[in-house]
Amino acid sequence: MISETGERLYQEREKRVTDAIALRKPDRLPIIVRFHFFPGTYAGMTAEELMYDPEKTAESYWKVIRDFEPDMIQNPFGRFLGPLLDALDCRQARWPGRNLPAHLPYQFVEQEYMKAEEYDALLSDPSDFIVRRLWPRIFGALKGLERLPPLHSVTSYSVGMLTAFGSPEAAQALDALGC
């Protein structure tokens, strides 16, 4: 249960932020923080722990929130990506606990995931391009989605779609997505 003081502080912060959004003059400039991996460091934890341990993630964020009292923060569990990245076999990043030391934050792997000549395909049907082309390049576990027929084709949702989803590769990709 929230104390009266906690409720009052919440209401003050909420008003401050909504006033700023509505272009009204707030009592002071709202502080909205994107902490990234700082809470782990501040609480004596590693980046790996924030990537894989939701209890430690919550503990470290509560410590930072109590000590610094920001008006708003980003989703604290936005760092808790290790299990998801592992399950999808992400090729676009390296992260602590998988292929980086425990103290380092995640890093992007620069590669050409999309070629210049593919922009027309992306712009004409973004969902189809992302699902059938981009995701299989970025996530090894979704490679089977390449075998799906074009998503925009109504006829592809008949026997052709059932056949595509029935392939072992597509079935593995769907399993990786939890379908």
N, C-alpha and C positions, 0 to 999 in steps of 0.2 A: 504494500500500500504506500502511496506517495504521501509525504508529509505536506502540511500546509505551505511550508517554505518551498519545498520542491515544486508544488503545483503553481505557486506564485511565480517562481523563477521560470518555469516552463511557459506560462502565459506571457511573461515579459519578453522572453526570447521569441516566441511565436509571433507576437505583435510586432516586434522589431523587424523580423524577417518579412512578414506580410506587408508591413508599411513600406519597406524598401522595394519589394516587388511591385506594389501598387504606385510607386513613385511618390509616396508621401514621405515627409521627413521623419525618420525614426529617432528615438531618443539618443541613439549613437549608431555608428556604422556596425552592421552585424558582422560577426566573425564566423565565416563558414570555411571549415578546414578539410583539406584532403590530406590525411595523415600518411597514406601509403604504408610503408613498413616502420615508420617512426615509433608507433606504440610498442612494437616488439622490442626494439632497441631500448626504449625508455624503461620498459618493465624488465629488462635483462633477459629477453628471449631472442631467439634467432628468427630470421626470415623464414626458415624451413618450418619452425613451429607455427608461425602464422599461416603458412600455406597448407598445413596438414592437421592442425589441432584446433577445432572450433572453441573449446573451453579456454585455451590459452589466448586465442584471438579475442574472445569476449573479455577475459580478465585484463589483458593489456589495454584494450580500448577503454574500459571503464576507468582504469587508472589515469589515463590521459584525459578523459572527459572530466573526472573529478578534479584533477590538478590544474587544468588549463581553462575549463569552463567555456568552451566555444558555444556559439549560438546554434550551430548545426554542424554535422559531420557527414562524411560519405558513409555508405553502407560498410560497416566494419568487416563484413564477411566477404567483401570484394577481394580480399587477399587470400581467402580460403579456397584456392583454386587447385591445389595439388592433386586431389583425387580425381577431379574432372579432367584435368590436363593429362593425367596418367591414363585414365580410361579411354580417352579419345586419341591417345598417341599423338599429341600435338607436336608438329614439326616446326611451328612458327616461333617457338619460344624455348628458352632454357630456364629452369627454375631450381631453387634450392630444394634439396631432398631428392632430386632426380638426376640432373646433370650439371649442377653447380654446387659449390660449397654452401653449407648451412647458413652462413652469415650474409650472403649476397642476395639482392633482390632478383626478380626474374629479368631476363633479357630477351629482346626480340632477335630472331634469326633473319637477317636480311637475305631475301632471295626474290626471284621474279615469280611470284605466285600467279600473276596475271600478265599476259603478253599484250602489247600495244594493239595487235590486230583483234583482240577479243573485246574491246570496248563496245563495239556495236552489239554483240551478243549480250553483254551486261546491260546496256541501256534498253535493249528491246524487251528483255525479260529478266529482270534482276533476280527474282526468286529462283528461277530455273538455273541461271548461271551460278549463283551462290551454292545451291544445293548440289547440283550435278558436276560442277567444275571446281569451284573454289574450295569448298569444304573438303573434298577428297584430296586436294593438294596439301592442305594445311593439317588435316587430321588423318593419320594413317588408318585409324579404325573406321573411317567413313569412306574408304576407297571404293567400296562396293556401290556407293550411290552413283558412281560414274555410269553404271550399267542401266540405270533407270531411263525409260523413255522421256522425252521432253515433258515437263510438268504442265505446260500450257495447252497441250493437245488434249481435247476432251476425249477423243477416241482412245488415247493412251490409258485411260482409266478403266478400260474394259479388260479383255483377256490379256492384252499386251502388258498392262500394268501388273496384273496378277502374276504373269510369267516373270516379269522383271523383279518383283518383290520376292518371288519364290527362289531366285538364284541364291546359292550359298553366300556369295559376296555381299549381296544386298541384305540378306538375313543377318549377317555378321555386323553390318553397319547399323541396322535397326536395333540389334541387341546392344551395341555400344551406346546408342541413344536412349536405351531403356524402354524401347517400344515392344 
